[in-house]
Amino acid sequence: MNRPDLFQAFEATWPPLTRESLGPFTYRDGANGGSRVSAATLDGDLTDSALDEIEARFAKDGRNALFQIRSDEESFDAALDARGYRMFDPVACLVAPLDRFAPAHAKDGYVSWPPTAIQREIWAEGGIGPSRIAIMLRAPEPKCTLLGRLEDTPAGTGFVAMHNGIAALHALEIALPARRRGLARAMMALAADWARANGAHSLALQVTRANRAALALYSSLGMEEVGQYHYRTKVLTGHA
């Protein structure tokens, strides 16, 4: 799988509210849905004037400038660093073919759509609020939510959608009392079963490098890193 296909799948399954081309950049409005849907990306040749222009657009919209920088964009990263941008949240992009995942067990949960009240509660406890639920609602079909159960009690949730044969898992959240008890692994099997049933060939996700427990879990499931990115941001003059 090539990296552009993977990033296209991530964007299609976790879409911003709006996006537009601005010179060599894609400018996004995530409607307060987090960095991933709100960051601009470089898609062409970087120039100082183009960077000035997109900084002006962020300022016009009353937003702090925010960029996502991918692994082969060292010169772009250096240009932002020279302008005083702060780096945060290094992220790994992981993927695996579906034959690496064991079948799910019915006792571990099920898939459904739309999100239920209990799923919204579990997400909210993990900091995933209405703005991110709105992303799930505007993502195109096919899509589903995962509801994981531990001892017949709802204890985990997640969101999966598909684009060009890649099923992307987002917003996997395990309730605090259920963590480190195997539920996340079981829910990965639920996601893979749904992906197979909908004609996907791979399951992909993104995880911050700070989440070492999740990285270890996904590695044990045979998922491999095929891309990475981080963010840079700066408060523009005249904005808080």
C-alpha positions, 0 to 999 in steps of 0.5 A: 500500500502506498502512503498517499492512499493511506492518507486519503483513506484517513481523510475520507473516513475522518473528514473536516467540515470544509477543505479548499486549495490555497496555493500549494496548501490544503486549508481545512476547517475542522469545526473544533474537531481536533488537530487532524481535521483542522490542520493545513497540509502542503501538497505542492512546492513551498514558497515564502509567499505561499506560507505568508498567504496561508498564515494570513488566512488563518489570521483572517479566520481568527485561528492559530496557524496549524500544520500537519507535517509528514515524514518526507517534508523536512524542508517544510518542517524546518521552514516552520521551525524557523518561523517559531512554530512549536512541534507537538503530537508525533503520530504513527500511521499503522496498517495490516492486511485483514488476514492478520486478525482473528475472528471476533467472538460474539460475547465481546461486542457488536457493530452498529450505526448510529452511535448510541447514548452509552457509546457517547458516554464512553467517548465523552469520558475519554474527551471525545465530545460532540465535535468529534461525533459530528465528524463520524456523522458526516463521514460517508458510508460504509461506516459503523461504530463498535461497542465492546463488552466486558462481562456483559457490560458496555465498556468500549467503543470505536468508529470505523469507516472505509475508503478504497478498500482500507478500513480506518479505525478512529476514536477507539476508547476503552472505559477506565475500569476495563483497560488492560483486560483484553477488550481493545484486542477484542474490539480490533477483531470486531473492526476486522470482521466488519471490514471483511464483510464490507470488502476491505483488504486492510485495517489502518489507524493512527496513534500518538507515539506517546501512547506506548501501550497502544503501539505495543498492542497494535504491533502484537496484532501484526500492524506495521508503521507505513507513515508518520506525521506531527503538527506545528502551531503558532499563535499569530499576532493579534490572536489568543 
